[in-house]
Amino acid sequence: MMMQRLRRSEEFIRFGCESLINLRPNKNSVPRSVSGFVTHYDTKGKLFESNVGNHYNTHRCLGRNLGMLQQYKCFGSSSASQIERKPLFSSLDSKDVSSFKEILGDKNVVEDEERLETANTDWMKKYKGSSKLMLLPKNTEEVSQILQYCDSRRLAVVPQGGNTGLVGGSVPVFDEVIINVGLMNKVLAFDEVSGVLVCEAGCILENLATFLDTKGFIMPLDLGAKGSCHIGGNVSTNAGGLRLIRYGSLHGTVLEAVTANGNVLDMLGTLRKDNTGYDLKHLFIGSEGSLGIVTKVSILTQPKLSSVNLAFIACKDYLSCQKILVEAKKNLGEILSAFEFLDNNSMDLVLNHLDGVRNPVSSTENFYILIETTGSDETNDREKLEAFLLKSLEKGLVSDGVIAQDINQASSFWRIREGITEALQKAGAVYKYDLSLPVEEIYNIVNDLRRRLGELANVMGYGHLGDGNLHLNISAADYNDKLIGLIEPYVYEWTSKHRGSISAEHGLGVMKANEIFYSKSPETVAIMASIKKLLDPKGILNPYKVLPHSLFSH
Amino acid sequence: MNTPSLFISGGLNLPPPEIKICFCSLFFYFFSFCCYRAMKILVAVKRVVDYAVKIRVKPDKTGVDTQNVKMSMNPFCEIALEEALRIREAGFAKEVVAVSIGPSQCVDTLRTGLAMGADRGIHVETNSSFLPLTIAKILKSLAEVENPGLIFLGKQAIDDDCNQTGQMVAALLGWPQATFASKVVLDKDKHVATVDREVDGGLETLCVELPAVITTDLRLNQPRYASLPNIMKAKSKPIKKMTVQDLKVDVKSDIEILEVTEPPKRKSGVMVSSVDELIDKLRNEAHVF
């Protein structure tokens, strides 16, 4: 084992350094990433283990010997800690700033350090860029002009919305210019018959929900970040959220998006069906701003149904949770609108770190489930939910539970589930993973990781059980390299082994850009790279993110 | 006391007078203890539009639109019911009876009350919407039938904000009242309740003799959730249906609601260009001076 490791590290030092110096990698060699994470894909398509043990050594080796301009992150994360700024990108100069001021006006060109400080740091305070300029366009025309200029000058840009992303995709890595669409926050049109809402990309999700509430409609997505996130960002990252199980993903609901890549691609439409040619909008949905900037969104909203019921139940083990999911889908059927779970560690964390929350269930159990139903007939839905829960209680699947009697109680139940992220921030350092796994396997990874980490950290599992999406979080007192070494790439390999996805809804951003191979084959990724080159030949849109860096060293 | 049983027992000698008196006082004490032990608490609960719903006025201005909106138990009534349940659990009362007056859907609200832990429910069915005085008369009739030791109500309903029913019930029954209760302590022996009331100046402590009417304020307690086992038990708890005719109450109201409108929308501010214009606006438009 040691010999293998030594050989690997030797290999890396030779080839790794080579690829740093020789920026045009050998096309025949195995794809290697600059960051030090070598992933092999042999002809049979099996994934070999990367040299995780040596990751710490390579840090020091490269840092000392090569002295290149490198971006070290605030804590010892894996691949993200060794990106280097592409020398091909130009640096900002005063002429650029004055050109932007001409396009946008003086007020919307921000060089103020305090505001840049916030814009440069992501919500989790994990990633921090060093951009010197933030631009605030007010309409599509301005976005187009800015991008045209940046493209001609080869200035890298970062599209930014609410900056609530969890994978470092919304903040600059180096000194990219930030284009924040926050000023484009108008609702353009709303059709009360079809329920189609057309609005600009900078509208905050909660504001849209409030607006729709007055008309008797609801947004098809709901997430914890709704108070700050922009709909443009949601669309660009194909956000999931709590209601995915009922209303589907944004790929189905969003009808069109307008993107600007110097060119304005007006695909905005309000038609429900349109089979004319290749449906390009799907490329932009989930591209995380790397193919274009979304400037307008046309989204199909759902009518607001009056009867919403929420139950908070406790189960002894994960097997019961799965059975309840199956039974809920069968018995509650069309009225089921959310199915979330959290484990005991998450509940404890929330109770300890947030004020004004109490455990709705009187006993402490291993798992808690939130089931929400939305329908049009209050009495009918209520009876259905009660009958289903009582039957589960009798069968022993449920050990205890409560049903919310009014909207206040319902909000307090949701506060527990939505507050876990907040509580994690307060608890110290947190390593976040968002995995899609077959439902039977979801909790096995939590148990395996607990055994692996032992006393070092607190492992929590919660998430959208109804969609097979686990939010795996490891909470420790502070960040340390030993911990990250134990977690990555173990988590990714585990997921890959069980044919899961390493990023169910958070996206790849900068955190997982190089790990894409755990979930997608090299051929698929190669086509993704070609599409990126086609739509963004100079690679100025959100560089270093989404796709592995090795594909773009040119 | 010459009870029939003593005669039947025939050959037994009558107990000496001292023992008889002891027996009397023991019996009386036991009787009153039983009375206290058998104390019933009547809790009035109202079905209202849910607190978190944004209400709208009906286009014909006859009231608030209650079609297709979520209805739940009035939050203050929840607090009242919770307090009654706590008193029963502490051993001061035997039975908690929830009563609701309104259309057939009030049964849902009563079921919620039963799921929280009330022992039985009474539904006075009517399709008219009654004002506080009529409700108070109905509750008075019910109290005369049920003989509770305490009547709990929420201090006000969130749909009309009247804050009248509790006080009117007490007046009609001639019972003492302790409104806006933020703490209730019962004294078993003295048959009184010590109630802290939230008043504008702070807290006022009252001592009321039972039977009494108490209306509850926000800080009294945090209502419990309806747990599944309790919901299951609630299915078998009885809800008695009654009508206003059964209770012989005159429901004719002296008040007629003419119109319900929304408050005027806040007008946006106006920028003035000079001090003279400001003074002019203050004098002629705002009528400040």
Interface residues (C-beta under 8 A of the other chain):
Chain A: D213 T214 S306 S307 V308 F312 I313 R358 P360 V361 S362 E378 T379 R382 E386 L389 L390 L393 V398 D400 G401 V402 I403 A404 Q405 D406 I407 N408 Q409 S411
Chain B: D50 Y51 A52 V53 K54 N68 V69 K70 M71 S72 M73 P75 E78 Q105 D108 T112 A115 Q222 Y225 A226 S227 L228 P229 I231 M232
